[in-house]
Amino acid sequence: MLPLDDRFIERADPSLRPSLIAGRTSFTYYAGANRIPESSSANVKNRSHTITATLQVPKTGNTDGVLVAAGGTVGGYCLYVRAGRPVYEYNYFNLARYRVSAPDKLAPGTATVRVEFKYDGGGVGKGGTVTLFVNDRQVAQSRVEKTVPARFSADETFDIGCDMGSPVSESYMSPFAYPGTIDKVVIDLQPAKLTAVDERSLRESRRQVAISKE
């Protein structure tokens, strides 16, 4: 019997397969959403986006852990609490690491930590401005000069409340589970605004990642 689809590399490109998340701009995740494939999670690449985590900070004891992580040592981003302070970190292929950290510890009780990533635009893999908010108050701002254009990795995943693969940040060891309660994490995406040339570049990059995985 002849194969129904005799393509090879193309079959490994998730952008060419039916997707339940295609066209979606808002994603809500809850604690326990772990090991989600990168191609099935909110795609924050090459666009402005917002990550909002609503959590319960323990009154006593340890308060540190990952709120959301995507990717791993080879590249990705994470929002975590370290020494009681929320931190956003972007790992650009392990060649550059960009961190934005709040100056103060989170107070016990309900807290909302929001990251607003304003993408520079003008193509793929560009930088952006990252603003960190705690309970709707801006607490820090910095720059991410380069971003991963197509895939963070061939086999790392997206996780809520921990980092199940290799650690995105060198500041912790996986899984670095958050000890408090995560009510939800909401990721809102803005349009990517990519040209036809940009889209072709991304498809080629995804094919190269697929080849490396075979």
C-alpha positions as CSV (number, residue, x, y, z in Angstrom):
1,M,0.0,0.0,0.0
2,L,1.3,3.4,-0.9
3,P,1.8,5.9,2.0
4,L,-0.9,8.5,2.4
5,D,1.8,11.2,2.9
6,D,5.3,10.4,1.6
7,R,6.8,13.7,2.8
8,F,9.7,13.4,5.2
9,I,11.0,16.6,6.8
10,E,7.7,18.4,6.1
11,R,5.8,16.0,8.3
12,A,8.0,17.1,11.2
13,D,7.0,20.8,10.8
14,P,4.1,21.4,13.2
15,S,3.1,24.6,11.3
16,L,2.1,22.4,8.3
17,R,-0.3,20.2,10.4
18,P,-3.8,20.9,11.7
19,S,-3.6,22.8,15.0
20,L,-6.0,23.5,17.8
21,I,-4.1,26.7,18.8
22,A,-3.7,28.2,15.3
23,G,-5.1,31.8,15.3
24,R,-5.6,31.9,19.1
25,T,-4.4,35.0,20.9
26,S,-5.3,34.2,24.5
27,F,-4.2,31.2,26.5
28,T,-5.1,30.3,30.1
29,Y,-3.1,27.7,32.0
30,Y,-3.5,26.2,35.4
31,A,-1.2,24.4,37.8
32,G,-0.4,20.9,36.6
33,A,-0.2,21.9,32.9
34,N,3.2,20.3,32.3
35,R,5.3,18.8,29.5
36,I,3.2,20.6,26.8
37,P,5.0,20.4,23.5
38,E,6.4,23.7,22.3
39,S,4.4,23.6,19.1
40,S,1.2,23.2,21.2
41,S,1.8,26.1,23.6
42,A,1.3,29.8,23.2
43,N,3.8,31.0,20.6
44,V,5.3,34.2,22.0
45,K,8.0,34.5,19.3
46,N,8.3,37.5,17.0
47,R,5.5,39.4,18.6
48,S,4.5,41.5,21.5
49,H,2.9,39.6,24.3
50,T,1.8,39.6,28.0
51,I,2.3,36.9,30.6
52,T,0.2,37.3,33.7
53,A,0.5,34.9,36.7
54,T,-1.9,35.0,39.6
55,L,-0.5,33.2,42.6
56,Q,-0.8,32.6,46.3
57,V,2.5,33.5,48.2
58,P,3.1,31.3,51.2
59,K,3.0,33.1,54.5
60,T,6.0,31.2,55.9
61,G,8.8,29.0,54.6
62,N,10.1,28.8,51.0
63,T,8.5,31.1,48.4
64,D,10.8,30.3,45.4
65,G,10.0,28.4,42.3
66,V,9.0,28.5,38.6
67,L,5.7,30.1,37.6
68,V,6.0,29.4,33.9
69,A,8.8,28.1,31.7
70,A,9.2,27.3,28.0
71,G,12.3,25.7,26.5
72,G,15.4,24.9,28.4
73,T,19.2,25.3,28.5
74,V,19.4,25.7,24.7
75,G,17.0,28.5,24.7
76,G,13.7,29.7,26.1
77,Y,12.1,32.0,28.7
78,C,10.9,31.6,32.3
79,L,9.1,33.6,35.0
80,Y,10.1,32.5,38.4
81,V,10.5,33.6,42.1
82,R,14.0,33.7,43.5
83,A,14.8,34.9,47.0
84,G,11.2,36.0,47.2
85,R,11.4,38.3,44.2
86,P,9.8,37.7,40.8
87,V,12.2,37.4,37.9
88,Y,11.7,37.1,34.1
89,E,14.6,35.6,32.2
90,Y,15.1,35.1,28.5
91,N,17.7,32.6,27.3
92,Y,19.0,33.3,23.8
93,F,20.5,30.0,22.6
94,N,22.7,30.0,25.8
95,L,24.7,32.8,24.2
96,A,23.0,35.7,26.0
97,R,20.8,35.8,29.0
98,Y,18.5,38.7,29.8
99,R,17.0,39.2,33.3
100,V,14.4,41.6,34.7
101,S,14.0,41.3,38.5
102,A,11.7,43.0,41.0
103,P,13.6,44.9,43.7
104,D,11.3,43.8,46.5
105,K,10.0,40.5,47.8
106,L,6.4,39.4,47.2
107,A,4.1,39.9,50.2
108,P,2.3,36.9,51.5
109,G,-1.2,36.3,50.1
110,T,-2.6,36.9,46.6
111,A,-0.2,38.4,44.1
112,T,-0.4,39.2,40.4
113,V,2.9,39.2,38.5
114,R,2.8,40.5,34.9
115,V,5.4,40.6,32.2
116,E,4.8,42.9,29.2
117,F,7.1,42.1,26.3
118,K,7.0,44.9,23.6
119,Y,8.6,43.5,20.5
120,D,10.7,45.8,18.4
121,G,9.3,44.5,15.1
122,G,11.0,44.8,11.7
123,G,11.5,41.1,11.1
124,V,12.1,37.9,13.0
125,G,14.4,37.3,16.0
126,K,14.5,41.0,17.0
127,G,14.7,42.4,20.5
128,G,12.1,44.0,22.8
129,T,11.5,45.9,26.0
130,V,10.4,43.9,29.0
131,T,8.4,45.6,31.8
132,L,7.7,43.7,35.0
133,F,4.6,44.5,37.1
134,V,3.6,43.3,40.6
135,N,-0.1,43.9,41.5
136,D,-0.4,46.3,38.5
137,R,2.5,48.4,39.7
138,Q,5.6,48.7,37.4
139,V,8.6,47.5,39.4
140,A,11.3,47.0,36.7
141,Q,12.1,47.4,33.1
142,S,14.9,46.2,30.8
143,R,15.8,45.1,27.3
144,V,16.1,41.8,25.5
145,E,18.4,42.5,22.6
146,K,17.9,39.2,20.7
147,T,15.1,36.6,20.6
148,V,14.8,33.1,19.3
149,P,13.0,33.3,15.9
150,A,11.6,29.8,15.3
151,R,12.1,27.1,17.9
152,F,13.6,27.1,21.4
153,S,14.6,23.5,21.0
154,A,13.6,20.2,19.4
155,D,12.5,18.4,22.6
156,E,12.0,20.8,25.5
157,T,8.5,21.6,26.7
158,F,6.2,24.3,28.3
159,D,5.4,24.0,32.0
160,I,3.4,25.7,34.6
161,G,4.6,25.7,38.2
162,C,7.9,24.0,37.5
163,D,10.5,23.5,34.8
164,M,10.3,19.8,33.9
165,G,13.2,19.7,31.3
166,S,16.6,21.3,31.5
167,P,16.5,24.6,33.3
168,V,16.0,27.7,31.2
169,S,17.9,29.7,33.8
170,E,21.2,29.0,35.5
171,S,19.7,30.5,38.7
172,Y,17.9,27.3,39.6
173,M,18.0,23.5,39.1
174,S,15.0,21.7,37.6
175,P,12.2,21.2,38.4
176,F,12.3,24.1,40.9
177,A,8.6,23.7,41.6
178,Y,6.7,26.7,43.1
179,P,5.7,25.8,46.6
180,G,2.6,28.1,46.8
181,T,-0.6,27.9,44.7
182,I,-0.8,29.1,41.2
183,D,-4.3,30.2,40.4
184,K,-3.7,30.7,36.7
185,V,-1.2,31.9,34.1
186,V,-2.7,33.9,31.1
187,I,-0.7,34.6,28.0
188,D,-2.0,37.2,25.5
189,L,-0.5,37.5,22.1
190,Q,-0.4,40.4,19.7
191,P,-0.3,39.9,15.9
192,A,3.2,38.9,14.6
193,K,3.1,41.2,11.6
194,L,5.5,39.2,9.5
195,T,6.2,39.5,5.8
196,A,6.1,36.7,3.3
197,V,9.9,36.6,3.4
198,D,9.9,36.4,7.2
199,E,7.4,33.4,7.0
200,R,9.7,31.6,4.5
201,S,12.6,32.2,6.8
202,L,10.7,30.7,9.8
203,R,9.7,27.6,7.8
204,E,13.3,27.0,6.8
205,S,14.4,27.4,10.4
206,R,11.7,24.9,11.6
207,R,12.9,22.4,8.9
208,Q,16.4,22.7,10.1
209,V,15.3,21.9,13.7
210,A,13.3,18.9,12.4
211,I,16.4,17.6,10.5
212,S,18.5,17.9,13.7
213,K,15.9,15.8,15.6
214,E,15.9,12.9,13.1
